[in-house]
Amino acid sequence: MNTTTHHPVLIIGAGLGGLTLARVLHVHGIDTLILDLDASAQARTQGGMLDIHQDTGQIALRAAGLYEAFRAKVHPGGEDLRVLDRDGRVLLEEFDDGGGSRPEIDRGELRELLLEALPDSTVRWNSKLISARPLDAGRHEVTLADGTVLTTDLLIGADGAWSRIRPLLSSAQPAYSGISFVELDLAEADSRHSEAAQLIGGGMCFAIDAAEGFLAHRESDGSLHIYLARRAPEGWLATLDFSDTAAAKAALLQYFTGWAPALRNLIAEADGPLVPRLIHALPVDHRWSRIPGVTLLGDAAHVMSPFAGEGANLAMIDGADLALAIAANPGDIEAALGAYEQTLFPRAEAAARDSAESLASIFSDRAPRSLVEMFAAVETAGA
């Protein structure tokens, strides 16, 4: 049965950005409804570790009143860093002394922290968006797969790279970046995969050359999460049969002939299924003209490759900034959106440019030395 319900603020997507937006609005006494297509908060795993940056994610958590609760969940040693070459030789090693500016937290724990800080009625799960269309006076109407029709004064697309809200504002679509990932996991690393555990260390580890490599990190549960990366045509992953894990491993190992046995074993010893992922990005300078009653945040606004480490942090600061703009302009949605987008666009463009440049630098003819130099430049800039 079709029903129509009006909500002053409607958020599409219960990722970190949408939840941060709802939480900061809640702090300021403004109620929201979030629609998410997942059946529940536990319907799928939430990915690996995140480093939360001082100038973005941490500011958002302070605005949400959750900074101290976040610090209590930080993964000790998570800021350890290693850079290896294809022979497994250590070119750079840094240790987490607890004083770093980018503490690590499990993405799932961070999402749970935000969810628990919201009223239970904030997120409506199992709500698949079918369509969204403008009405009059800046209002919008959305239709869900179950036939529900909702209207809102302010529609916010926090629904990721393939946003269903973005077409209301922009015709841009993410393009393949040239990099393909395959995600691997090694469970109970210290006891079951001791060589891999020693190789990766306590935090993040990179082993790369010009065309391929491994990006790995230790999770808070003691497992290792590995991103196998390759410069490859967009159709490369489709040539591998990921329904047959043994066959997929054998095929991937062919591409890493000549790499150190300990690095090849990250593939051979992986537990569970392998997960293929194409890395996409919107144009670096993506922006839109102001259209009444609708805006975007996070990957919906500026999906980029992960090589600047900014995706989750930008989504959270987007959410916090939008919430603060709404709270500062009661009754004037357009003033709030104008102020928010004036901050959003240049910040997103700078991060997207850094991400694109980092991708080009990391997978260059000078790799992995180019990565060592990039980390040294970051260290110098932060000194």
C-alpha positions in Angstrom: 0.0 0.0 0.0 1.4 3.4 -0.9 1.7 6.0 1.9 3.0 9.6 1.8 4.8 11.0 4.7 6.6 14.4 5.0 10.0 14.8 6.7 11.7 18.2 6.9 15.2 16.6 6.5 15.6 13.3 4.6 19.0 11.7 4.3 19.7 8.9 1.8 22.4 6.6 3.1 23.5 5.5 6.6 27.2 5.5 6.0 29.6 7.6 8.1 28.7 10.9 6.3 24.9 10.5 6.6 25.2 9.3 10.3 27.5 12.2 11.2 25.1 14.7 9.6 22.2 13.2 11.6 24.1 13.1 14.8 25.3 16.7 14.6 21.7 17.8 13.7 20.5 15.8 16.7 22.9 17.6 19.0 21.3 20.9 17.8 17.7 19.6 18.3 16.9 18.9 14.7 15.3 15.5 13.8 16.1 13.7 10.6 15.1 10.5 8.8 17.8 8.3 7.1 16.8 5.8 4.5 19.2 2.9 3.9 18.8 -0.1 1.6 20.6 -2.6 4.0 18.2 -4.8 5.9 19.9 -3.8 9.2 23.0 -2.2 10.7 24.6 -5.7 10.7 23.6 -6.7 7.2 27.2 -6.5 5.8 30.7 -6.0 7.0 31.9 -2.4 7.1 35.4 -2.6 5.7 38.7 -2.3 7.5 40.6 0.3 9.6 40.3 4.0 9.1 42.8 6.7 10.1 40.9 9.7 11.4 42.5 13.0 10.5 42.9 16.0 12.8 41.6 18.6 10.3 38.5 16.6 9.1 37.2 13.5 10.8 38.3 14.5 14.3 36.7 17.9 13.9 33.5 16.2 12.9 33.5 13.9 15.9 34.0 16.8 18.2 31.0 18.5 16.6 29.1 15.3 17.2 30.0 15.2 20.8 31.7 11.8 20.3 35.4 12.6 20.3 36.2 11.1 23.7 34.2 8.0 22.9 36.1 7.7 19.7 39.5 7.9 21.4 38.4 5.0 23.7 38.1 2.8 20.6 41.3 3.8 18.9 43.5 0.8 17.8 46.9 1.0 19.7 49.8 0.6 17.2 47.5 1.3 14.3 49.7 4.2 13.0 52.7 1.9 12.5 53.9 2.1 8.9 56.1 0.0 6.6 57.0 0.4 2.9 58.6 -2.6 1.2 59.9 -3.3 -2.2 58.9 -6.4 -4.3 61.7 -8.4 -2.6 60.2 -7.7 0.8 63.0 -5.4 1.9 61.9 -2.6 4.3 62.5 0.8 2.8 60.7 2.8 5.5 59.5 2.0 8.9 57.7 4.2 11.5 56.2 3.2 14.8 53.1 4.3 16.6 54.1 6.0 19.9 50.6 7.1 20.7 51.2 10.7 19.8 50.3 10.5 16.1 47.7 12.8 14.5 45.8 10.1 12.6 44.6 7.4 15.1 43.2 4.2 13.6 39.7 2.8 14.3 37.7 0.0 12.9 35.1 1.3 10.4 32.4 -0.9 11.9 33.1 0.4 15.4 33.0 4.0 14.3 29.7 3.4 12.5 28.3 1.7 15.6 29.4 4.6 17.7 27.4 7.0 15.5 24.4 4.8 15.3 24.2 4.3 19.1 24.3 8.1 19.5 21.1 8.5 17.5 17.4 7.8 18.4 16.4 4.3 17.2 13.9 5.8 14.8 16.5 7.8 12.9 17.4 5.1 10.4 14.8 3.3 8.4 16.5 0.1 7.2 15.5 -2.0 4.1 14.5 1.2 2.3 15.6 1.0 -1.3 15.2 4.2 -3.2 13.6 3.8 -6.6 13.3 7.4 -7.7 13.6 11.0 -6.6 12.0 14.1 -8.2 11.6 17.8 -7.5 8.3 19.3 -6.5 7.6 23.0 -5.9 9.3 25.4 -3.5 12.5 23.3 -3.1 10.7 20.2 -1.9 11.4 16.7 -3.2 9.6 13.4 -3.4 11.2 10.0 -3.1 9.7 6.6 -3.9 10.9 3.4 -2.3 10.8 -0.1 -3.6 7.9 -1.1 -1.3 5.8 1.7 -2.7 6.3 4.2 0.1 6.3 7.8 -1.1 8.0 10.4 1.1 8.4 14.2 0.7 10.9 16.5 2.2 12.0 20.1 2.4 15.7 19.1 2.3 17.0 16.0 0.5 20.6 14.9 1.1 22.3 12.3 -1.0 24.8 10.5 1.2 24.4 7.3 -0.8 27.9 6.8 -2.2 29.6 6.6 -5.5 26.6 5.5 -7.5 24.2 8.0 -5.8 20.6 8.0 -6.9 20.4 11.6 -5.8 23.3 13.0 -7.7 21.4 13.1 -11.1 19.1 15.8 -9.6 22.2 18.1 -9.4 24.8 16.8 -11.8 25.2 14.5 -14.9 28.7 13.4 -13.8 29.4 9.7 -13.3 32.4 8.1 -11.7 35.1 6.9 -14.2 37.4 4.0 -13.8 40.7 5.1 -12.3 42.9 2.5 -14.0 43.5 0.7 -10.7 41.7 -2.6 -9.7 41.7 -4.1 -6.2 41.2 -7.6 -4.9 40.5 -7.7 -1.2 41.9 -10.6 0.9 41.8 -11.5 4.6 44.1 -13.5 6.8 42.3 -14.3 10.1 44.0 -14.8 13.5 47.2 -13.7 11.9 49.6 -14.1 14.8 48.7 -17.7 15.4 47.6 -18.9 11.9 49.7 -16.7 9.6 52.8 -15.7 11.6 55.0 -15.0 8.7 52.5 -12.6 7.2 51.9 -11.0 10.6 55.6 -10.3 11.0 55.8 -9.0 7.5 52.9 -6.5 7.8 53.6 -5.4 11.3 51.2 -3.6 13.7 49.6 -1.0 11.3 49.8 -0.2 7.6 52.1 -1.8 5.1 52.7 -1.0 1.4 54.7 -3.3 -1.0 54.4 -1.9 -4.5 56.1 -1.4 -7.9 55.1 0.5 -11.0 52.1 -1.7 -12.0 51.0 -3.7 -8.9 51.4 -4.2 -5.2 49.9 -4.9 -1.8 48.3 -2.5 0.6 47.8 -4.2 3.9 46.8 -3.4 7.5 46.3 -5.1 10.7 42.7 -5.0 12.0 41.7 -4.6 15.7 40.6 -8.2 15.8 44.1 -9.5 14.9 43.4 -10.3 11.3 45.2 -8.8 8.3 43.2 -7.1 5.5 45.0 -6.9 2.2 44.2 -4.9 -0.9 46.0 -6.4 -3.9 46.3 -3.6 -6.4 47.0 -3.6 -10.2 47.1 -1.1 -13.0 44.9 -3.0 -15.4 42.2 -2.5 -18.1 38.7 -2.1 -16.7 37.7 -5.6 -17.8 40.6 -7.4 -16.2 38.8 -8.5 -13.0 36.0 -9.9 -15.1 38.5 -12.4 -16.6 39.0 -14.0 -13.2 36.5 -16.5 -11.7 36.0 -15.3 -8.1 33.4 -18.0 -7.5 36.3 -20.5 -7.4 38.7 -19.1 -4.8 41.5 -21.6 -5.5 41.4 -20.8 -9.2 41.3 -17.0 -8.5 44.3 -17.3 -6.2 46.3 -19.3 -8.9 45.4 -16.7 -11.5 46.5 -13.8 -9.3 49.7 -15.5 -8.4 50.7 -15.5 -12.0 50.7 -11.7 -12.0 53.0 -11.6 -9.0 55.7 -13.9 -10.3 59.0 -12.6 -9.2 57.7 -11.1 -5.9 59.1 -12.3 -2.6 57.6 -15.6 -1.4 56.3 -14.0 1.8 54.3 -11.4 -0.3 53.0 -14.1 -2.7 51.9 -16.1 0.4 49.5 -13.2 1.3 47.5 -14.4 -1.7 48.1 -18.1 -1.3 47.1 -18.2 2.4 44.1 -15.9 2.2 41.0 -17.1 4.2 37.5 -17.0 2.7 36.4 -15.5 -0.6 38.4 -12.9 -2.6 36.5 -9.7 -3.3 37.1 -7.8 -6.6 36.8 -4.0 -6.6 37.2 -1.4 -9.4 38.4 1.9 -8.2 36.4 4.8 -9.6 36.6 8.6 -9.3 34.5 11.6 -10.2 36.2 14.5 -12.0 38.6 16.3 -9.7 36.7 19.6 -10.0 33.2 18.1 -9.7 30.6 20.6 -8.5 27.1 21.7 -9.4 24.9 24.8 -9.6 22.7 25.5 -6.6 19.4 23.8 -6.9 16.8 24.4 -4.1 16.3 21.8 -1.5 18.9 19.2 -2.4 22.6 18.6 -1.9 25.2 15.8 -1.7 28.0 14.7 0.7 30.8 12.2 0.8 31.3 9.9 -2.1 28.0 11.0 -3.7 29.7 14.4 -4.0 33.3 13.6 -4.6 34.2 9.9 -4.9 38.0 9.6 -5.4 40.6 6.9 -5.3 41.8 5.9 -1.8 45.3 7.1 -2.3 45.0 10.3 -0.2 43.2 8.5 2.6 40.5 11.1 2.7 37.2 9.4 1.7 35.7 8.6 5.2 37.2 11.8 6.7 35.7 14.0 4.0 32.3 12.3 4.4 32.3 13.0 8.1 33.4 16.6 7.9 30.9 17.2 5.0 28.1 15.9 7.3 29.2 18.0 10.2 29.6 21.2 8.1 26.2 20.7 6.5 24.6 20.1 9.9 26.2 23.2 11.4 25.2 25.3 8.4 21.5 24.1 8.8 21.6 24.9 12.6 23.1 28.3 11.9 20.4 29.3 9.4 17.1 28.2 10.9 14.3 28.5 8.4 16.6 29.3 5.5 17.6 26.1 3.8 19.1 27.9 0.8 21.4 30.0 2.9 22.5 26.8 4.7 23.2 24.9 1.5 25.0 27.9 -0.1 27.3 28.2 2.9 27.9 24.5 3.0 28.7 24.1 -0.7 31.0 27.1 -0.6 33.2 25.1 1.8 32.6 21.7 0.2 33.7 22.4 -3.3 37.3 23.7 -2.8 38.0 21.2 0.0 36.8 18.3 -2.1 38.7 19.5 -5.2 42.0 19.8 -3.2 41.6 16.3 -1.8 40.6 14.8 -5.2 43.6 16.4 -6.8 45.9 15.0 -4.0 44.4 11.6 -4.5 44.9 11.5 -8.3 48.5 12.8 -7.9 49.2 10.2 -5.2 47.9 7.4 -7.4 50.1 8.5 -10.3 53.1 8.9 -7.9 52.6 5.6 -6.1 52.3 3.5 -9.2 55.1 5.1 -11.2 58.3 3.9 -12.7 60.0 5.2 -9.5 57.9 3.0 -7.1 58.3 2.2 -4.3 60.8 5.1 -3.8 58.2 7.5 -4.9 56.0 6.3 -2.0 58.8 6.7 0.5 59.4 10.2 -0.7 55.7 11.0 -0.5 55.5 9.9 3.2 58.7 11.9 3.9 57.1 15.0 2.4 53.9 14.5 4.6 56.1 14.1 7.7 58.0 17.3 6.9 54.8 19.2 6.3 53.4 18.1 9.6 56.6 18.9 11.6 
